[in-house]
Amino acid sequence: MTILLSDPRVAAVPVRDTGDQPVLLQAGLSHGDVWVRAGLAVRLAEAATALPDGVRLHVVEGWRPAAQQSAIITRYTAELRRRHPDAGDAELRVLASRFVAPLEVAPHVAGAAVDLTLVTADGAPLDLGTEVDATPEQSGGRCYTGSDLVVGEAREHRELMARALGGAGLVNYPTEWWHWSFGDRYWALVTGAPAALYGPMVVERAA
Ligand SMILES: C[C@@H](N)C(=O)N[C@H](C)C(=O)O
C-alpha cells in the first residue's frame, strides 16, 4: 500500500543530520543550478552510469527553499479545496500530499530529493507517460509510478529509471514517477533506516 508523505509515520522518523554539504549537480545531469546533498549527488552519478548508451538522467529540480515548498502547498491546496468543497483540512492535507510534501517532512527542502526524467544523448525527452510535475488531476492518475494506464515505451522507461535509481539506493515516491530521494525521512521509513540522514537545509547562493 502506498505510504504518503502526510502519513504520521514519516514525521515520526528521527533526523540525525550527517552535515553532508550541499553541492551543485554536475552539468551533464541538469541544466542550471541544481543543489543537492553530496551523498545524493554521488548516488545520482552512480545511477547515470547504470543507464544504457544514449540515455541520460535529466534533473529538473533538487533542493528547494522552504518558502517555495509552502507556496506550492498553498497553491495546490487551494485547487483541491475548489474541487472538494466538503473536504476538511485533514483530508485536504492527505490529498495534497499525493503531489506536494508537507513542509515539516519535505525531502526537497532537505536537499535529499530530485525531480528528474530521462533524455536521449542529444537531450530530447523520452516518453515517461506524463510531463514531470503533472498532478493526479492533470494526468488522470498517470503520474502514479505504477499506473496501469502507462504501458509500452513509457512503462519501459519508468522501469529503466527505477532500476538505475533504485540500484543506486534512491527511493521513489509512488505518486510521482519523477520524484526520487535519498537520506530524507521518507527514504528512512521505506528502507528501514533508523533515522533520516538529512533535515532541512539552507543554501547560501552566490550573488
Ligand atoms: C511539487 C512536486 N514537484 C514535488 O516536489 N513533490 C514532492 C512530493 C515534494 O513536495 O517533495
The ligand as a Gaussian input file, in Angstrom:
#p B3LYP/6-31G(d) Opt

LIG

0 1
 C        5.606000      19.551000      -6.268000
 C        6.329000      18.304000      -6.729000
 N        7.231000      18.632000      -7.770000
 C        7.117000      17.721000      -5.594000
 O        8.248000      18.106000      -5.398000
 N        6.511000      16.791000      -4.853000
 C        7.180000      16.126000      -3.776000
 C        6.340000      15.034000      -3.208000
 C        7.595000      17.079000      -2.679000
 O        6.966000      18.104000      -2.451000
 O        8.578000      16.725000      -2.001000

